[in-house]
């Protein structure tokens, strides 16, 4: 079999390769230097802006918590006040003078004769002799 011929590229001198690489590096560096000033401005802006935004968010959260606390405190004081009013109303309705007045209007009086009634205790069912599982069937 005949081997195909491989054409070799003529080698360029080392100086030409180095010069081409150096030109590419200079071009790349020049393009990157065009972004240096905007990048520095953006970094400085971010370094200043991030702490300020964090501070604003934390203060907003603190303000919301303060409003919630004030609302809950107001509700608590309203509930305590209502509880005190209701306790006074209960005391007034349970007063002996009021109950005596109601009893007099309904023509009620203290009993003259007391009756003692004997209440029988509960009747216990006798223990079952049947099987527990089928107790309802065999219970007589």
C-alpha positions as CSV (number, residue, x, y, z in Angstrom):
1,X,0.0,0.0,0.0
2,X,1.1,3.4,-0.8
3,X,1.3,5.9,2.1
4,X,-0.3,9.3,1.5
5,X,2.1,12.2,1.5
6,X,1.7,14.6,4.3
7,X,2.5,18.1,3.3
8,X,4.3,19.9,6.0
9,X,3.6,23.5,6.6
10,X,6.7,25.6,6.2
11,X,7.9,26.6,9.7
12,X,7.8,30.2,10.5
13,X,10.8,31.7,12.2
14,X,10.5,31.9,16.0
15,X,10.8,35.7,15.9
16,X,7.7,36.0,13.8
17,X,5.7,33.7,16.2
18,X,6.8,35.7,19.2
19,X,6.0,39.0,17.5
20,X,2.5,37.8,16.6
21,X,1.8,36.5,20.1
22,X,3.0,39.8,21.6
23,X,0.7,41.8,19.2
24,X,-2.2,39.6,20.3
25,X,-1.4,40.1,24.0
26,X,-1.1,43.9,23.5
27,X,-4.4,44.0,21.7
28,X,-6.1,42.0,24.4
29,X,-4.6,44.2,27.1
30,X,-5.7,47.3,25.3
31,X,-9.3,46.1,25.0
32,X,-9.3,45.2,28.7
33,X,-7.9,48.6,29.7
34,X,-10.9,50.1,28.1
35,X,-13.1,48.4,30.7
36,X,-10.9,49.2,33.7
37,X,-12.5,52.6,34.5
38,X,-16.1,51.5,34.2
39,X,-15.3,48.3,36.2
40,X,-13.7,50.4,39.0
41,X,-16.7,52.7,39.1
42,X,-19.1,49.7,39.2
43,X,-17.1,48.1,42.1
44,X,-17.0,51.3,44.0
45,X,-20.7,51.9,43.5
46,X,-21.5,48.3,44.7
47,X,-19.2,48.6,47.7
48,X,-21.1,51.8,48.7
49,X,-24.6,50.7,47.6
50,X,-24.8,47.2,49.2
51,X,-24.3,48.4,52.8
52,X,-26.7,51.3,52.3
53,X,-29.4,48.9,50.9
54,X,-28.9,46.4,53.8
55,X,-29.3,49.3,56.3
56,X,-32.5,50.5,54.6
57,X,-33.9,47.0,54.5
58,X,-33.1,46.4,58.2
59,X,-34.7,49.8,59.2
60,X,-37.8,49.0,57.2
61,X,-38.1,45.6,59.0
62,X,-37.6,47.4,62.4
63,X,-40.3,49.9,61.5
64,X,-42.7,47.2,60.6
65,X,-42.0,45.4,63.9
66,X,-42.6,48.6,65.8
67,X,-45.9,49.1,64.1
68,X,-46.9,45.5,64.9
69,X,-45.9,46.0,68.5
70,X,-47.9,49.2,68.9
71,X,-51.0,47.5,67.3
72,X,-50.7,44.5,69.7
73,X,-50.2,46.8,72.7
74,X,-53.3,48.7,71.8
75,X,-55.3,45.5,71.4
76,X,-54.1,44.3,74.8
77,X,-55.1,47.5,76.5
78,X,-58.5,47.4,74.9
79,X,-59.0,43.8,76.0
80,X,-57.9,44.6,79.6
81,X,-60.3,47.5,79.7
82,X,-63.1,45.3,78.3
83,X,-62.3,42.6,80.9
84,X,-62.5,45.1,83.7
85,X,-65.9,46.4,82.5
86,X,-67.2,42.8,82.2
87,X,-65.9,41.9,85.7
88,X,-67.7,44.9,87.1
89,X,-70.9,43.9,85.2
90,X,-70.6,40.3,86.6
91,X,-70.1,41.7,90.1
92,X,-73.2,43.9,89.7
93,X,-75.4,41.1,88.4
94,X,-74.3,38.7,91.2
95,X,-74.7,41.2,94.0
96,X,-76.9,40.1,96.9
97,X,-79.0,43.2,96.9
98,X,-80.0,42.7,93.2
99,X,-80.8,39.0,93.8
100,X,-82.9,39.9,96.8
101,X,-84.8,42.5,94.9
102,X,-85.5,40.0,92.0
103,X,-86.6,37.4,94.5
104,X,-89.0,39.9,96.2
105,X,-90.5,40.9,92.8
106,X,-91.1,37.2,92.0
107,X,-92.7,36.7,95.4
108,X,-90.0,34.3,96.5
109,X,-89.1,33.8,100.2
110,X,-86.8,31.7,102.3
111,X,-88.1,28.2,103.0
112,X,-89.8,27.5,106.3
113,X,-89.5,23.7,106.2
114,X,-86.5,21.9,104.9
115,X,-86.9,18.4,103.3
116,X,-84.1,15.8,103.4
117,X,-84.3,13.5,100.4
118,X,-82.4,10.3,100.2
119,X,-81.1,9.7,96.6
120,X,-80.3,6.1,95.8
121,X,-76.9,5.4,94.4
122,X,-76.4,4.2,90.8
123,X,-77.3,0.6,90.1
124,X,-74.3,-1.4,88.8
125,X,-74.8,-4.1,86.1
126,X,-74.0,-7.6,87.2
127,X,-70.8,-9.0,85.7
128,X,-71.2,-10.8,82.5
129,X,-70.4,-14.5,82.3
130,X,-70.3,-14.6,78.5
131,X,-67.4,-14.3,76.1
132,X,-66.1,-10.8,75.8
133,X,-66.0,-10.8,72.0
134,X,-69.5,-12.3,71.6
135,X,-70.9,-10.9,74.9
136,X,-73.9,-9.3,73.3
137,X,-75.0,-12.7,71.9
138,X,-74.7,-14.8,75.0
139,X,-75.7,-12.2,77.6
140,X,-79.0,-13.2,79.3
